[in-house]
Amino acid sequence: MEQPDSRNGLVRVSSLDLPKPDLSDNRSHEARLRDGIESLFGKRPRISLELLKKLGRVMVDADYSVDAILTEGACGVEVADLYPRNGSGPVLGMAVDLGSTSVVFHLVDMVTGRMLRTTSRHNPQAMHGEDILERILFAGRGDGLSVLQNEIVQLFNEAAEELSRKSGAAPGSIYYWTVAGNTTMSHFFLGLDPSHICKEPYLPAANRFDIFKPHEVGLISNPGGCVYVFPNIGSYFGGDLIAAIIASGMHKGEAVSMLVDVGTNAEVVLGNREWMVACAGAAGPALEGGILSCGMRAQPGAIERVKIDPGTLSVRYETIGDEPPKGLCGSGIIDLLAEMFAAGIVEQTGKLVKERAPERVKEINGELVFVLAMPDETSHGRPVYISQSDIKNLIRSKGAMYTILNVVIQSVGITFDDIENFFVAGAFGNYIDPEKAITIGMLPDIPLERFKGLGNAAGEGALKLLMDKDLLAEIERLCDQITYLEMNVRGDFMNQLTGALFLPHTDWNRFPSVKKKLGCNSLS
């Protein structure tokens, strides 16, 4: 993650030498402070009642030489706190990627722009359901929504306590939170009713949120600080995608770019600074490894890279942390299917070819499987494999993914060749091999140099906003600019999906590099 620039942040420290009062200048302390700030920034700041109560004492004790902590609040510039010159201590901000599985916190020094600490925490709401829909149903029972909100707010407060303490500060030094999450996660965080998000006509309780004070949400930080939650475009296109757009910079250039975030849903944005269309659709569970026989998250012991020699069929793999294998994560799953297809172990329909690799194509629980890691190689003494039904699920997921991309492209009358930048966000984007994803027909067959992994794009976007207040207006413009396509009601999606349920597709002309690489013998 690049070093942020603090010069235009959402929090600034303004050092003021205010004129001392006398009989010819008997303005109030409040007026004196407002005038001083307005003379520097051209904006008259808001001052809270709580700050008014101590204003005179601080200014007199400091002999009118003060540091004002200024934030970009709901009504413009606000004075969050006031200290004698050089007496404020640390001035911090927190950028948060609010994920349904993991929540990532970035603590930043708002004066220097230096990243102080980062931590990733497991989202405690997962105990009520790994799937977002399960959590929405839980929220609708009894005090479920309150439980979900309390759990995530407590996680925020624990992270604030830990990161600030390790940085030699206290949570009261945190003046700004920028929070990027999907639509449902943002609703849980704010305690908003999510019950209509998942049913027609798919209505969030809110699309855009005002800038809140920490106590309104329950956060432990400076009481004069602010909490910004990224807006959403629709039920399945949330603030995390808005933050990812900011991180990619695709909204600034003339080049046509596509951004994809693969999670339980595939969320897609296409466009440039002049126009943008977006959509989301179910595609990702199998690609994440969540519903496969030996699928797992990207953790130590997960197989993340696979290579099969097409001649000898010898197998090599790499695991996260170089630990004995425990299962397959998303990047390993895509690698494996691509390598099996290229080696002729699986047909274009997804059917396993037992006679091609009899030493590894076995029967387990009454079903054909391809054994990637033998029991004596694994950490748990059981084989790591992919089953015939796993392959079918993978092909459905990758087919849905490709079809979503194709529908979006066709909706604006361009082709994949017109895309100059193809951004892949999330943990998936960090590790996916685009060439392997093209081989199975998950991503379009475009030059590999056009693919760019964004990694933690939501966290990056939240950080960029924290350090650039001008992005507040840019985000509002983006929300007005994006045209959202509701994939659930599009007939062309289902019509096109059938052709994508093959490796890589029924239409080989869509994947010329794969056709060339595999050769005619593989296409019969």
C-alpha positions as CSV (number, residue, x, y, z in Angstrom):
1,M,0.0,0.0,0.0
2,E,1.5,3.3,-1.0
3,Q,2.4,6.0,1.5
4,P,-0.5,8.5,1.8
5,D,-0.2,12.2,1.4
6,S,-1.4,14.2,4.5
7,R,-1.5,17.7,3.0
8,N,-5.2,17.6,2.1
9,G,-6.6,15.1,4.5
10,L,-10.0,14.9,6.2
11,V,-8.2,15.9,9.4
12,R,-5.8,18.8,9.6
13,V,-4.0,20.6,12.4
14,S,-4.1,24.4,12.0
15,S,-1.6,26.4,14.2
16,L,-3.1,29.8,15.0
17,D,-1.6,32.9,16.6
18,L,-4.8,34.7,17.3
19,P,-4.9,38.5,18.1
20,K,-5.3,39.0,21.9
21,P,-8.4,40.8,23.0
22,D,-8.4,44.4,24.2
23,L,-11.0,47.2,24.4
24,S,-10.7,47.8,20.7
25,D,-11.1,44.1,19.9
26,N,-13.6,42.5,22.3
27,R,-14.8,39.7,20.1
28,S,-15.8,36.5,21.8
29,H,-13.5,33.6,22.0
30,E,-15.8,31.7,19.6
31,A,-15.7,34.6,17.0
32,R,-12.0,35.0,17.4
33,L,-11.4,31.4,16.6
34,R,-13.9,31.3,13.7
35,D,-12.4,34.4,12.1
36,G,-8.9,33.0,12.4
37,I,-9.8,29.8,10.7
38,E,-11.9,31.5,8.1
39,S,-8.9,33.8,7.2
40,L,-6.8,30.7,6.5
41,F,-9.3,28.4,4.7
42,G,-12.0,30.7,3.4
43,K,-14.6,28.7,5.3
44,R,-16.4,29.5,8.6
45,P,-16.1,26.4,10.8
46,R,-18.7,24.7,13.0
47,I,-17.9,24.5,16.7
48,S,-19.8,22.0,18.9
49,L,-21.4,22.9,22.2
50,E,-19.0,20.6,24.0
51,L,-16.0,22.5,22.6
52,L,-17.6,25.9,23.3
53,K,-17.6,25.0,26.9
54,K,-13.8,24.8,27.2
55,L,-12.9,27.3,24.4
56,G,-12.2,30.3,26.6
57,R,-10.1,28.4,29.1
58,V,-7.9,26.8,26.4
59,M,-7.4,30.1,24.6
60,V,-6.5,32.1,27.7
61,D,-4.2,29.5,29.1
62,A,-2.4,29.2,25.7
63,D,-2.2,33.0,25.4
64,Y,-4.1,32.7,22.1
65,S,-1.5,30.5,20.5
66,V,-3.4,27.4,19.7
67,D,-3.6,24.3,17.5
68,A,-7.1,23.6,16.1
69,I,-7.9,20.1,15.0
70,L,-10.1,20.6,11.9
71,T,-12.2,17.9,10.2
72,E,-14.4,17.8,7.1
73,G,-17.8,17.2,8.8
74,A,-21.4,16.9,7.6
75,C,-21.7,20.7,7.3
76,G,-18.2,21.5,6.1
77,V,-15.2,22.4,8.3
78,E,-15.6,21.6,12.0
79,V,-13.3,22.3,14.9
80,A,-13.0,18.8,16.5
81,D,-10.8,20.0,19.3
82,L,-8.5,22.8,20.5
83,Y,-5.1,22.6,22.3
84,P,-2.3,25.0,23.3
85,R,0.3,25.1,20.6
86,N,2.1,21.7,20.2
87,G,-0.1,20.2,22.9
88,S,-2.5,18.0,20.9
89,G,-0.4,14.9,20.9
90,P,-1.0,12.3,18.1
91,V,-3.7,13.1,15.5
92,L,-4.9,9.8,14.0
93,G,-7.3,8.5,11.4
94,M,-8.6,4.9,10.8
95,A,-9.4,3.5,7.4
96,V,-11.4,0.3,7.5
97,D,-12.2,-2.4,5.0
98,L,-15.4,-3.9,6.5
99,G,-15.5,-7.3,5.0
100,S,-18.0,-10.1,5.7
101,T,-15.2,-12.5,6.5
102,S,-12.3,-10.3,7.6
103,V,-12.1,-6.6,8.7
104,V,-8.9,-4.8,8.0
105,F,-7.9,-1.7,10.0
106,H,-5.2,0.9,8.9
107,L,-4.2,3.5,11.6
108,V,-2.6,6.6,10.1
109,D,-0.8,9.6,11.5
110,M,-2.9,12.4,9.9
111,V,-0.1,15.0,10.4
112,T,2.7,13.1,8.6
113,G,0.6,10.7,6.5
114,R,2.6,7.8,7.9
115,M,0.9,4.4,8.2
116,L,1.4,3.4,11.9
117,R,-0.3,0.1,12.2
118,T,-2.4,-2.4,10.3
119,T,-4.3,-5.4,11.6
120,S,-6.8,-7.9,10.1
121,R,-9.5,-9.4,12.3
122,H,-12.0,-12.2,11.7
123,N,-15.5,-10.8,11.5
124,P,-17.3,-12.1,14.6
125,Q,-20.7,-12.0,12.8
126,A,-19.6,-15.2,10.9
127,M,-20.9,-17.2,13.8
128,H,-24.4,-16.3,12.8
129,G,-23.7,-17.4,9.2
130,E,-20.9,-17.5,6.7
131,D,-23.4,-16.3,4.1
132,I,-24.7,-12.8,4.1
133,L,-28.2,-14.0,3.6
134,E,-28.0,-16.1,6.8
135,R,-27.0,-13.0,8.7
136,I,-29.9,-11.0,7.2
137,L,-32.3,-13.7,8.4
138,F,-30.6,-13.6,11.8
139,A,-31.0,-9.9,12.0
140,G,-34.7,-10.2,11.5
141,R,-35.2,-12.5,14.5
142,G,-35.6,-10.9,17.9
143,D,-32.7,-8.6,18.8
144,G,-30.6,-10.1,16.0
145,L,-29.8,-6.8,14.4
146,S,-28.7,-5.3,17.7
147,V,-26.4,-8.3,18.3
148,L,-24.8,-8.0,14.9
149,Q,-24.2,-4.3,15.3
150,N,-22.8,-4.6,18.8
151,E,-20.4,-7.4,17.6
152,I,-18.9,-5.3,14.8
153,V,-18.7,-2.1,16.8
154,Q,-17.0,-3.9,19.6
155,L,-14.5,-5.2,17.0
156,F,-13.9,-1.7,15.8
157,N,-13.3,-0.5,19.4
158,E,-11.0,-3.4,20.2
159,A,-8.9,-2.6,17.1
160,A,-8.8,1.1,18.0
161,E,-7.6,0.3,21.5
162,E,-4.9,-2.1,20.4
163,L,-3.5,-0.1,17.4
164,S,-3.5,3.2,19.2
165,R,-1.9,1.7,22.3
166,K,0.8,0.1,20.2
167,S,1.4,3.5,18.5
168,G,1.8,5.2,21.9
169,A,-1.5,6.9,21.8
170,A,-5.1,6.5,23.0
171,P,-8.4,5.9,21.0
172,G,-9.3,9.5,21.8
173,S,-6.5,10.5,19.4
174,I,-8.6,9.0,16.5
175,Y,-10.4,11.9,14.8
176,Y,-11.7,10.2,11.6
177,W,-13.0,6.8,10.5
178,T,-13.5,6.0,6.8
179,V,-15.4,2.7,6.5
180,A,-15.8,0.7,3.2
181,G,-18.1,-2.3,3.2
182,N,-20.7,-3.9,1.1
183,T,-24.3,-2.7,1.4
184,T,-25.3,-5.3,4.0
185,M,-22.2,-4.9,6.1
186,S,-22.7,-1.2,6.2
187,H,-26.3,-1.7,7.3
188,F,-25.2,-4.0,10.1
189,F,-22.5,-1.5,11.2
190,L,-25.0,1.3,11.4
191,G,-27.9,-0.8,12.8
192,L,-30.1,-0.3,9.8
193,D,-32.8,-2.8,8.8
194,P,-31.3,-5.0,6.0
195,S,-34.4,-7.1,5.5
196,H,-35.4,-5.7,2.1
197,I,-31.9,-6.0,0.6
198,C,-32.3,-9.6,-0.5
199,K,-35.8,-9.6,-1.8
200,E,-37.6,-7.8,-4.7
201,P,-37.3,-5.0,-5.5
202,Y,-34.0,-5.2,-3.6
203,L,-34.1,-2.0,-1.5
204,P,-31.4,-0.9,1.0
205,A,-32.6,1.2,3.9
206,A,-30.2,3.9,2.7
207,N,-27.8,4.4,-0.3
208,R,-25.9,7.4,1.1
209,F,-25.0,8.3,4.6
210,D,-24.3,11.6,6.3
211,I,-21.1,12.0,8.2
212,F,-21.8,10.8,11.8
213,K,-20.2,11.5,15.1
214,P,-18.5,8.5,16.8
215,H,-21.0,8.3,19.7
216,E,-23.9,7.9,17.2
217,V,-22.4,4.6,16.1
218,G,-20.9,3.6,19.4
219,L,-17.2,4.1,18.6
220,I,-14.6,5.0,21.1
221,S,-12.6,7.8,19.6
222,N,-12.4,11.6,19.9
223,P,-15.9,12.8,20.5
224,G,-15.4,15.7,18.1
225,G,-14.3,13.3,15.3
226,C,-16.3,12.0,12.4
227,V,-17.3,8.6,10.9
228,Y,-17.7,8.4,7.1
229,V,-19.3,5.2,5.6
230,F,-18.9,4.8,1.9
231,P,-22.3,5.0,0.0
232,N,-23.8,2.1,-2.0
233,I,-25.4,2.0,-5.4
234,G,-27.7,-0.9,-4.8
235,S,-28.3,-4.0,-2.7
236,Y,-25.4,-5.9,-4.3
237,F,-23.1,-2.9,-5.2
238,G,-21.8,-1.4,-2.0
239,G,-19.3,1.1,-0.6
240,D,-16.5,-1.4,-0.9
241,L,-16.8,-1.2,-4.7
242,I,-17.0,2.6,-4.6
243,A,-13.7,2.5,-2.6
244,A,-12.2,0.1,-5.1
245,I,-13.0,2.5,-7.9
246,I,-11.2,5.2,-6.0
247,A,-8.2,2.9,-5.4
248,S,-8.0,1.9,-9.1
249,G,-8.2,5.5,-10.4
250,M,-10.3,4.3,-13.3
251,H,-12.7,7.2,-12.7
252,K,-10.0,9.7,-13.7
253,G,-8.8,8.6,-17.1
254,E,-10.1,8.4,-20.7
255,A,-9.1,4.7,-21.0
256,V,-12.0,2.2,-20.7
257,S,-11.3,0.0,-17.7
258,M,-13.1,-2.9,-16.0
259,L,-13.0,-3.6,-12.3
260,V,-14.0,-7.0,-10.9
261,D,-14.3,-8.0,-7.2
262,V,-14.8,-11.7,-6.8
263,G,-16.4,-12.8,-3.5
264,T,-19.6,-14.6,-2.9
265,N,-20.8,-12.3,-5.6
266,A,-19.0,-11.0,-8.7
267,E,-19.2,-7.2,-8.7
268,V,-18.3,-5.5,-11.9
269,V,-17.7,-1.8,-12.9
270,L,-17.0,-0.7,-16.5
271,G,-16.2,2.7,-17.7
272,N,-13.9,5.8,-17.5
273,R,-14.2,9.4,-16.2
274,E,-17.1,10.1,-18.6
275,W,-19.4,7.1,-17.9
276,M,-19.7,4.0,-15.8
277,V,-22.0,1.0,-15.6
278,A,-22.0,-1.6,-12.9
279,C,-23.7,-4.8,-11.8
280,A,-23.4,-7.7,-9.4
281,G,-24.3,-11.3,-9.6
282,A,-23.8,-14.6,-7.9
283,A,-20.6,-16.2,-9.1
284,G,-18.0,-16.7,-6.4
285,P,-18.6,-19.4,-3.7
286,A,-16.9,-22.2,-5.6
287,L,-14.2,-19.9,-6.9
288,E,-13.4,-19.0,-3.2
289,G,-13.3,-22.6,-2.3
290,G,-16.2,-22.3,0.1
291,I,-18.4,-25.1,-1.2
292,L,-15.7,-27.6,-2.5
293,S,-14.8,-30.9,-0.9
294,C,-11.4,-29.7,0.0
295,G,-11.9,-26.0,-0.3
296,M,-10.6,-23.5,2.3
297,R,-9.7,-19.9,2.8
298,A,-6.3,-18.5,1.8
299,Q,-4.5,-19.6,5.0
300,P,-1.2,-21.4,5.8
301,G,-1.4,-24.9,4.3
302,A,-3.8,-23.9,1.5
303,I,-2.6,-25.0,-1.9
304,E,-2.3,-21.8,-4.0
305,R,-0.3,-22.8,-7.1
306,V,-0.6,-26.0,-9.1
307,K,1.4,-27.3,-12.1
308,I,0.8,-30.5,-14.0
309,D,3.2,-31.7,-16.7
310,P,1.1,-32.5,-19.8
311,G,3.5,-35.2,-20.9
312,T,4.4,-37.1,-17.7
313,L,1.4,-35.8,-15.6
314,S,3.7,-35.2,-12.7
315,V,2.1,-32.8,-10.2
316,R,3.8,-29.9,-8.4
317,Y,2.0,-27.5,-6.0
318,E,2.8,-24.7,-3.6
319,T,1.1,-24.0,-0.3
320,I,0.8,-20.7,1.7
321,G,3.6,-20.6,4.2
322,D,5.2,-23.7,2.7
323,E,3.3,-25.8,5.1
324,P,2.0,-29.4,4.4
325,P,-1.2,-29.1,2.4
326,K,-4.6,-28.9,4.1
327,G,-6.9,-27.9,1.2
328,L,-7.3,-25.7,-1.8
329,C,-7.9,-21.9,-1.8
330,G,-9.3,-19.9,-4.7
331,S,-6.1,-19.4,-6.8
332,G,-5.1,-23.0,-6.3
333,I,-8.6,-24.1,-7.5
334,I,-8.3,-22.1,-10.7
335,D,-4.8,-23.3,-11.3
336,L,-5.8,-26.9,-10.8
337,L,-8.8,-26.9,-13.2
338,A,-6.7,-25.1,-15.9
339,E,-3.9,-27.5,-15.6
340,M,-6.2,-30.6,-15.6
341,F,-7.9,-29.3,-18.7
342,A,-4.6,-28.6,-20.5
343,A,-3.3,-32.0,-19.6
344,G,-6.5,-33.8,-20.9
345,I,-7.5,-35.0,-17.4
346,V,-10.8,-33.2,-17.7
347,E,-12.8,-32.8,-20.9
348,Q,-14.4,-29.6,-22.2
349,T,-17.7,-30.6,-20.6
350,G,-16.0,-31.0,-17.2
351,K,-16.0,-34.7,-17.1
352,L,-13.0,-36.4,-15.5
353,V,-11.0,-38.8,-17.8
354,K,-10.1,-41.7,-15.5
355,E,-7.9,-43.6,-18.1
356,R,-5.8,-40.5,-18.6
357,A,-4.5,-40.4,-15.0
358,P,-5.5,-43.7,-13.3
359,E,-3.0,-43.2,-10.5
360,R,-4.7,-40.0,-9.4
361,V,-8.3,-40.3,-10.7
362,K,-9.9,-42.4,-7.9
363,E,-13.3,-43.0,-6.4
364,I,-14.0,-41.5,-3.0
365,N,-17.5,-41.7,-1.4
366,G,-18.9,-43.2,-4.6
367,E,-17.6,-40.3,-6.8
368,L,-14.7,-39.8,-9.1
369,V,-12.1,-37.4,-7.8
370,F,-8.6,-36.2,-8.9
371,V,-6.2,-36.5,-6.0
372,L,-3.8,-33.6,-5.9
373,A,-2.0,-34.4,-2.6
374,M,-1.8,-37.9,-1.3
375,P,-2.5,-38.7,2.4
376,D,1.1,-39.0,3.3
377,E,1.8,-35.5,2.0
378,T,-0.9,-33.6,3.9
379,S,-1.0,-32.2,7.4
380,H,-4.1,-34.2,8.3
381,G,-3.4,-37.5,6.7
382,R,-6.3,-37.3,4.3
383,P,-6.0,-36.7,0.5
384,V,-6.6,-33.2,-0.9
385,Y,-8.7,-33.7,-4.1
386,I,-11.2,-32.2,-6.4
387,S,-14.3,-34.2,-7.1
388,Q,-16.5,-34.5,-10.2
389,S,-19.3,-32.4,-8.6
390,D,-16.7,-29.9,-7.5
391,I,-15.7,-29.4,-11.1
392,K,-19.3,-28.9,-12.1
393,N,-19.7,-26.3,-9.4
394,L,-16.5,-24.6,-10.5
395,I,-17.7,-24.5,-14.1
396,R,-21.0,-23.0,-13.1
397,S,-19.2,-20.3,-11.1
398,K,-16.7,-19.4,-13.7
399,G,-19.4,-19.5,-16.4
400,A,-21.6,-17.1,-14.4
401,M,-18.5,-14.9,-13.9
402,Y,-17.7,-14.7,-17.6
403,T,-21.3,-14.2,-18.6
404,I,-21.7,-11.3,-16.2
405,L,-18.7,-9.6,-17.7
406,N,-20.0,-10.2,-21.2
407,V,-23.4,-8.8,-20.5
408,V,-21.9,-5.7,-19.1
409,I,-19.7,-5.3,-22.1
410,Q,-22.6,-5.8,-24.5
411,S,-24.8,-3.3,-22.6
412,V,-22.6,-0.4,-23.8
413,G,-21.8,-1.8,-27.3
414,I,-18.1,-2.5,-26.9
415,T,-15.9,-5.7,-26.9
416,F,-13.3,-7.0,-24.5
417,D,-10.6,-5.8,-26.8
418,D,-11.6,-2.2,-26.0
419,I,-10.7,-2.6,-22.3
420,E,-7.3,-1.1,-21.6
421,N,-7.1,-1.9,-17.9
422,F,-8.7,-4.9,-16.2
423,F,-8.5,-4.6,-12.4
424,V,-9.1,-7.6,-10.2
425,A,-9.8,-6.5,-6.6
426,G,-9.8,-8.3,-3.2
427,A,-7.6,-11.1,-1.9
428,F,-8.6,-13.0,-5.1
429,G,-6.9,-10.3,-7.2
430,N,-3.7,-10.7,-5.2
431,Y,-3.2,-14.3,-6.1
432,I,-5.2,-15.2,-9.2
433,D,-3.1,-16.1,-12.3
434,P,-4.9,-14.4,-15.2
435,E,-3.6,-16.8,-17.7
436,K,-5.1,-19.8,-15.8
437,A,-8.4,-17.9,-15.4
438,I,-8.5,-17.3,-19.1
439,T,-7.7,-21.0,-19.8
440,I,-10.9,-22.1,-17.9
441,G,-13.0,-19.3,-19.5
442,M,-13.4,-17.3,-16.3
443,L,-11.8,-14.1,-17.6
444,P,-11.8,-12.7,-21.1
445,D,-8.9,-13.5,-23.5
446,I,-7.1,-10.2,-23.6
447,P,-3.3,-9.4,-23.3
448,L,-2.1,-10.4,-19.9
449,E,-0.4,-7.1,-19.3
450,R,-3.8,-5.4,-19.1
451,F,-4.7,-7.4,-15.9
452,K,-3.8,-5.5,-12.7
453,G,-4.3,-7.0,-9.2
454,L,-5.6,-4.4,-6.7
455,G,-5.4,-6.5,-3.6
456,N,-7.2,-4.8,-0.7
457,A,-8.9,-2.3,-2.9
458,A,-11.6,-1.3,-0.4
459,G,-9.0,-0.6,2.3
460,E,-6.9,1.3,-0.2
461,G,-9.8,3.5,-1.2
462,A,-10.8,4.2,2.4
463,L,-7.2,5.2,3.0
464,K,-7.1,7.5,0.0
465,L,-10.2,9.2,1.1
466,L,-8.8,9.7,4.6
467,M,-5.9,11.6,3.1
468,D,-7.8,13.6,0.4
469,K,-10.9,15.5,1.4
470,D,-11.6,16.4,-2.2
471,L,-12.6,12.8,-2.8
472,L,-15.8,13.4,-0.8
473,A,-17.2,15.4,-3.7
474,E,-15.7,12.9,-6.2
475,I,-17.5,10.0,-4.5
476,E,-20.8,11.9,-4.7
477,R,-20.2,12.5,-8.4
478,L,-19.4,8.8,-8.9
479,C,-22.7,7.8,-7.3
480,D,-24.6,10.0,-9.6
481,Q,-22.7,8.8,-12.6
482,I,-22.9,5.0,-12.3
483,T,-25.7,3.2,-14.1
484,Y,-26.5,0.0,-12.2
485,L,-27.7,-3.0,-14.1
486,E,-29.8,-5.4,-12.0
487,M,-28.6,-8.8,-13.2
488,N,-31.4,-10.7,-11.5
489,V,-33.9,-9.5,-14.0
490,R,-31.9,-9.7,-17.2
491,G,-32.9,-12.4,-19.7
492,D,-29.7,-12.1,-21.7
493,F,-27.7,-13.4,-18.7
494,M,-29.5,-16.8,-18.7
495,N,-29.4,-17.0,-22.5
496,Q,-25.7,-16.5,-22.6
497,L,-24.8,-18.6,-19.6
498,T,-25.3,-22.0,-21.3
499,G,-22.4,-21.4,-23.7
500,A,-20.1,-20.5,-20.8
501,L,-20.7,-23.8,-19.0
502,F,-17.9,-25.5,-20.9
503,L,-14.1,-25.2,-20.7
504,P,-13.4,-22.5,-21.7
505,H,-16.6,-22.0,-23.7
506,T,-18.6,-23.5,-26.6
507,D,-17.3,-20.7,-28.8
508,W,-13.5,-21.2,-29.1
509,N,-13.2,-18.0,-31.1
510,R,-13.7,-16.1,-27.8
511,F,-10.5,-17.7,-26.5
512,P,-7.9,-17.8,-29.3
513,S,-4.9,-17.9,-27.0
514,V,-6.2,-21.0,-25.3
515,K,-7.0,-22.7,-28.6
516,K,-3.5,-22.0,-29.8
517,K,-1.9,-23.2,-26.5
518,L,-3.8,-26.4,-26.3
519,G,-3.6,-27.3,-30.0
520,C,-6.2,-29.1,-32.1
521,N,-5.9,-32.4,-30.4
522,S,-7.3,-31.0,-27.2
523,L,-10.3,-29.5,-29.0
524,S,-11.9,-32.6,-30.4
